[in-house]
Amino acid sequence: MEQHEKLLCHLLECAINGKHFNNTRNYTADEYNKAIKTAAMHNVLPLLYDTLDNAGISGDILARKAENMALQAVQQSYHLLFLSKYVINILEENGIKAVLLKGSSTASLYPVPELRKSGDVDLLLENAGSVDRAGSILGKAGFRMETEQHAQHHVVYKSPDGIDVELHSLLVEPFDNNRVNNYLEKAKAGIFKDNCRKDVMGIELPVLSEPFHAFYLLLHMLQHFLRSGFGLKLICDWAVFWNRDIPQKDKTQFLQLVKESGIYGFARMATLLCIYYLGLCKDNVSFMVYPGNNYNTDEKRDREDAKEFMEEVFEAGEFGKTSPDRMVVLRGTGWISYIREFHHQMRLTYPKAGHIFILWPVLWIMTFTGFLYRNRSIRNVTGSAIIKKAAQRSRLAGKMKLFKNTG
């Protein structure tokens, strides 16, 4: 990691944990500027507003950018909060249950909730039928469905003032593992039995219970990791969530969820990163990282893995937007893994036709043709570059033993 990245980690650690920042390492003005630029790229610059001011970095042009972005984040935060309340109310009035995912609910965990930047409203509904009914209700209220929908697990509606409202019928986009997808469908049913109402920044909203909140944050990270990647904002969410006093029963339920779904390795890796770089108290997460509260693990290997993962997070930027060759992670390094992922992409691109076995050869050709066209003409990147990057990132994924049931 470069010096400005270490500086940014230190600044974020102070910001999300309410600590005072001390420049004991004597970072240079250039390193501060690079750290601020990187924070903006990852959409975490608003979080640093108070911390930069405490550090005496307030007159600089980039620091003033942090102030402007903080003001925008505060305005947007309350806008989204009240929009969430409005949409949930009209759905509930029509007998449709909805649960708020991340957004204001996750922001409320931060020392200054308003500074956690967000751009849309995500609601989980019980099934696809509920999404259709909700869409009809929103349509009458002046919302419009987006012409192009880019995901299977949610439908996007645009509010009258231009804010995206995502109605989720699934927790995440289907993975290339039917057992895991079936497990997540059953887990979603548990969410509606176990959700609660909570005061979120002064507004009462239906939110995920603690175990499911953590589980969803992890699934959301994993979904982006397996595609283009994710940046510092999501990993900050993870650190903030666990740097609290969570009841043991909730920890036990969460651990069961990640082990049975096969994403324990990913949970442990993300948590190690937060311990080493964002000030997460290891005693809070010893149940996840140190089984039996045994701290005598291979710390050298843990630190190396966390460093590699943090470098991946920095490289990705927010949701992997830094480079066009970041498209996918494979669960393996052989050609079988490439073929499996290509087939999975075909199923995602053609969710209905993909169930018809006899159409597969035609759909493979259409998927491959579309892949070449988009990458050459739109993304300006070669297929070989994408494959090379996928292989590089897949070695990190291999350490996580994804989708292996350890329950």
JOSULVEN-V848133 format. One record per residue. N is the residue number from 1. RES is the residue in one letter. PHI is phi in whole degrees, -180 to 180 (999 if undefined). BURIAL is b if it has 24 or more other C-alpha atoms within 12 Angstrom, else e. D_CENTER is the distance of its C-alpha to the mean C-alpha in Angstrom with 1 decimal. Layout:
n:res:phi:burial:d_center
N:RES:PHI:BURIAL:D_CENTER
N:RES:PHI:BURIAL:D_CENTER
This chain:
n:res:phi:burial:d_center
1:M:999:e:22.1
2:E:-82:e:24.0
3:Q:-61:e:25.4
4:H:-68:b:23.5
5:E:-72:b:20.2
6:K:-64:b:21.7
7:L:-61:b:22.8
8:L:-62:b:19.4
9:C:-60:b:18.1
10:H:-65:b:21.2
11:L:-63:b:20.8
12:L:-66:b:17.2
13:E:-56:b:18.5
14:C:-67:b:21.3
15:A:-65:b:19.4
16:I:-83:b:16.8
17:N:-111:b:19.7
18:G:66:b:22.4
19:K:-100:e:24.5
20:H:-83:e:27.2
21:F:-89:b:26.7
22:N:-122:e:29.6
23:N:-84:e:30.2
24:T:-72:e:31.9
25:R:-95:e:31.1
26:N:54:e:32.7
27:Y:-66:b:30.0
28:T:-84:e:31.6
29:A:-61:e:31.2
30:D:-64:e:29.9
31:E:-68:e:27.1
32:Y:-63:b:26.2
33:N:-63:b:26.1
34:K:-66:b:24.0
35:A:-64:b:21.5
36:I:-67:b:21.4
37:K:-63:b:21.0
38:T:-66:b:18.0
39:A:-61:b:16.4
40:A:-65:b:17.0
41:M:-63:b:15.5
42:H:-95:b:12.2
43:N:62:b:12.6
44:V:-117:b:13.4
45:L:-61:b:17.1
46:P:-57:b:17.8
47:L:-61:b:16.9
48:L:-91:b:19.7
49:Y:-55:b:22.4
50:D:-67:b:24.3
51:T:-65:b:23.9
52:L:-65:b:25.3
53:D:-65:e:28.1
54:N:-65:e:29.0
55:A:-82:b:29.1
56:G:82:e:31.6
57:I:-104:b:29.5
58:S:-130:e:30.1
59:G:-92:e:32.7
60:D:-67:e:31.0
61:I:-58:e:30.0
62:L:-68:b:26.4
63:A:-66:b:26.3
64:R:-66:e:27.6
65:K:-63:b:24.7
66:A:-62:b:22.5
67:E:-64:b:24.8
68:N:-63:e:24.6
69:M:-68:b:20.8
70:A:-64:b:20.8
71:L:-62:e:23.4
72:Q:-63:b:21.4
73:A:-64:b:18.3
74:V:-63:b:20.6
75:Q:-62:e:22.2
76:Q:-65:b:19.1
77:S:-59:b:17.8
78:Y:-72:b:21.0
79:H:-60:b:21.2
80:L:-68:b:17.9
81:L:-60:b:19.1
82:F:-74:b:22.4
83:L:-66:b:21.2
84:S:-58:b:19.1
85:K:-60:b:22.3
86:Y:-62:e:24.4
87:V:-65:b:22.6
88:I:-60:b:22.3
89:N:-62:b:25.9
90:I:-70:b:27.3
91:L:-71:b:25.5
92:E:-64:e:26.8
93:E:-63:e:30.2
94:N:-105:e:30.3
95:G:78:e:29.4
96:I:-110:b:25.8
97:K:-78:b:23.4
98:A:-141:b:19.9
99:V:-125:b:17.2
100:L:-74:b:14.8
101:L:-103:b:11.1
102:K:40:b:9.1
103:G:54:b:10.9
104:S:-62:b:14.2
105:S:-63:b:13.9
106:T:-71:b:11.3
107:A:-59:b:13.2
108:S:-64:b:16.3
109:L:-82:b:15.5
110:Y:-80:b:16.0
111:P:-56:b:19.7
112:V:-124:b:19.7
113:P:-54:b:17.3
114:E:-65:b:18.4
115:L:-90:b:17.1
116:R:-83:b:13.4
117:K:-72:b:12.9
118:S:-146:b:11.6
119:G:-127:b:13.2
120:D:-151:b:13.4
121:V:-116:b:14.0
122:D:-114:b:12.2
123:L:-124:b:14.9
124:L:-98:b:15.3
125:L:-113:b:18.9
126:E:-69:b:21.1
127:N:-164:b:21.8
128:A:-63:e:22.5
129:G:-62:e:25.8
130:S:-65:b:24.3
131:V:-64:b:22.0
132:D:-62:b:25.3
133:R:-65:b:27.2
134:A:-63:b:24.6
135:G:-61:b:24.6
136:S:-65:e:28.4
137:I:-67:b:28.3
138:L:-65:b:25.9
139:G:-60:b:28.2
140:K:-69:e:31.2
141:A:-91:e:29.5
142:G:100:e:29.1
143:F:-82:b:25.6
144:R:-129:b:25.5
145:M:-73:b:23.6
146:E:-63:e:22.2
147:T:-62:e:24.5
148:E:-105:e:22.0
149:Q:-112:e:19.2
150:H:-108:e:16.8
151:A:-144:b:15.1
152:Q:-88:b:16.8
153:H:-91:b:14.6
154:H:-152:b:15.1
155:V:-120:b:17.8
156:V:-101:b:17.5
157:Y:-118:b:20.3
158:K:-103:b:21.3
159:S:-71:b:22.9
160:P:-56:e:26.3
161:D:-101:e:25.1
162:G:91:e:22.5
163:I:-97:b:19.1
164:D:-75:b:16.9
165:V:-119:b:16.7
166:E:-97:b:14.7
167:L:-99:b:16.6
168:H:-93:b:14.8
169:S:-100:b:17.3
170:L:-128:b:15.0
171:L:-66:b:11.8
172:V:-147:b:10.4
173:E:-58:b:12.4
174:P:-55:b:15.2
175:F:-85:b:15.2
176:D:-88:b:18.5
177:N:-149:e:19.7
178:N:-65:e:21.6
179:R:-62:e:21.9
180:V:-66:b:18.2
181:N:-62:b:17.9
182:N:-66:e:20.9
183:Y:-64:b:19.7
184:L:-66:b:16.5
185:E:-66:b:19.0
186:K:-68:e:21.1
187:A:-63:b:18.4
188:K:-62:b:17.5
189:A:-61:e:21.2
190:G:-66:e:21.0
191:I:-61:b:18.5
192:F:-77:b:21.2
193:K:-88:e:23.8
194:D:-114:e:21.9
195:N:-74:b:20.2
196:C:-142:b:21.8
197:R:-101:e:22.6
198:K:-142:e:21.7
199:D:-75:e:22.8
200:V:-113:b:19.9
201:M:55:b:21.4
202:G:91:e:24.7
203:I:-121:e:23.8
204:E:-82:e:23.8
205:L:-139:b:21.0
206:P:-77:b:20.1
207:V:-131:b:16.9
208:L:-71:b:15.5
209:S:-66:b:17.6
210:E:-53:b:16.5
211:P:-61:b:16.1
212:F:-76:b:14.2
213:H:-61:b:11.9
214:A:-63:b:11.1
215:F:-62:b:11.0
216:Y:-69:b:8.6
217:L:-56:b:6.0
218:L:-69:b:7.0
219:L:-62:b:7.3
220:H:-64:b:4.0
221:M:-61:b:3.5
222:L:-63:b:7.1
223:Q:-57:b:7.4
224:H:-72:b:6.4
225:F:-61:b:8.4
226:L:-74:b:11.1
227:R:-108:b:11.5
228:S:-88:b:11.6
229:G:113:b:9.1
230:F:-143:b:6.7
231:G:-108:b:8.3
232:L:-71:b:9.5
233:K:-62:b:7.9
234:L:-69:b:4.8
235:I:-73:b:7.8
236:C:-65:b:10.0
237:D:-56:b:8.5
238:W:-65:b:9.2
239:A:-65:b:12.5
240:V:-65:b:13.5
241:F:-60:b:13.0
242:W:-88:b:15.3
243:N:-86:b:17.7
244:R:-137:e:19.5
245:D:-88:e:22.2
246:I:-97:e:20.7
247:P:-57:e:23.5
248:Q:-60:e:24.4
249:K:-63:e:24.4
250:D:-72:e:20.7
251:K:-63:b:20.0
252:T:-64:e:22.2
253:Q:-66:b:20.6
254:F:-62:b:17.1
255:L:-61:b:18.7
256:Q:-63:b:20.4
257:L:-62:b:17.4
258:V:-73:b:15.7
259:K:-74:b:19.1
260:E:-69:b:20.3
261:S:-85:b:17.2
262:G:83:b:17.6
263:I:-118:b:14.4
264:Y:-60:b:16.1
265:G:-60:b:16.4
266:F:-69:b:12.7
267:A:-61:b:12.5
268:R:-66:b:15.6
269:M:-64:b:14.6
270:A:-63:b:11.5
271:T:-72:b:13.9
272:L:-59:b:16.7
273:L:-58:b:14.9
274:C:-68:b:14.5
275:I:-66:b:18.1
276:Y:-80:b:19.6
277:Y:-121:b:17.9
278:L:-126:b:16.6
279:G:74:b:19.4
280:L:-67:b:17.9
281:C:-71:b:21.1
282:K:-65:b:21.6
283:D:-65:b:23.9
284:N:-69:b:21.1
285:V:-124:b:19.3
286:S:-60:b:22.4
287:F:-62:b:22.3
288:M:-97:b:19.2
289:V:-99:b:20.1
290:Y:-124:e:23.9
291:P:-53:e:25.3
292:G:69:e:28.4
293:N:55:e:27.6
294:N:-93:e:29.1
295:Y:-84:e:28.0
296:N:-86:e:30.2
297:T:-90:e:27.6
298:D:-79:e:27.7
299:E:-65:e:26.3
300:K:-62:e:27.1
301:R:-67:e:25.1
302:D:-60:b:22.2
303:R:-66:e:22.3
304:E:-65:e:22.7
305:D:-65:b:19.7
306:A:-63:b:17.5
307:K:-63:b:19.1
308:E:-63:b:18.4
309:F:-68:b:14.7
310:M:-65:b:14.6
311:E:-64:b:16.7
312:E:-64:b:14.2
313:V:-64:b:11.4
314:F:-63:b:14.2
315:E:-65:b:15.5
316:A:-69:b:12.4
317:G:69:b:12.2
318:E:-76:b:9.6
319:F:60:b:8.2
320:G:68:b:11.4
321:K:-85:b:13.9
322:T:-74:e:16.3
323:S:-149:e:18.4
324:P:-73:b:19.3
325:D:-87:b:19.8
326:R:-89:b:16.1
327:M:-122:b:15.8
328:V:-161:b:15.3
329:V:-118:b:15.5
330:L:-99:b:18.4
331:R:-92:b:19.1
332:G:153:b:22.4
333:T:-124:b:24.5
334:G:-92:e:27.5
335:W:-65:e:28.4
336:I:-59:e:27.7
337:S:-65:e:24.0
338:Y:-65:b:24.2
339:I:-64:e:26.2
340:R:-61:e:23.9
341:E:-68:b:20.9
342:F:-62:b:23.2
343:H:-64:b:24.3
344:H:-63:b:20.8
345:Q:-64:b:20.1
346:M:-62:b:23.5
347:R:-66:b:22.6
348:L:-71:b:19.4
349:T:-72:b:21.6
350:Y:-126:e:24.5
351:P:-61:e:23.3
352:K:-85:e:26.8
353:A:-64:e:29.1
354:G:-64:e:27.1
355:H:-82:e:28.6
356:I:-99:e:32.1
357:F:-54:e:33.1
358:I:-66:e:35.9
359:L:-87:e:33.7
360:W:-54:b:31.5
361:P:-57:e:33.7
362:V:-67:e:33.6
363:L:-68:b:29.9
364:W:-61:b:29.4
365:I:-64:e:31.6
366:M:-65:e:29.9
367:T:-65:b:26.4
368:F:-66:e:27.9
369:T:-63:e:29.8
370:G:-63:e:26.8
371:F:-60:b:24.8
372:L:-65:e:27.8
373:Y:-63:e:28.3
374:R:-62:e:24.8
375:N:-75:e:24.5
376:R:-76:e:28.1
377:S:-89:e:28.7
378:I:-106:e:25.4
379:R:-90:e:23.2
380:N:56:e:26.3
381:V:-141:e:25.2
382:T:-88:e:27.1
383:G:-62:b:26.1
384:S:-65:e:27.3
385:A:-66:e:25.0
386:I:-66:b:22.0
387:I:-64:b:23.5
388:K:-63:e:24.1
389:K:-67:b:20.6
390:A:-62:b:19.3
391:A:-64:b:21.9
392:Q:-63:b:21.0
393:R:-74:b:17.3
394:S:-70:b:18.5
395:R:-65:b:20.6
396:L:-69:b:17.7
397:A:-62:b:16.2
398:G:-60:b:19.7
399:K:-70:b:19.8
400:M:-89:b:17.1
401:K:51:b:19.4
402:L:-62:b:16.7
403:F:65:b:17.9
404:K:-99:e:21.0
405:N:-67:e:22.0
406:T:-116:e:23.0
407:G:-77:e:23.7
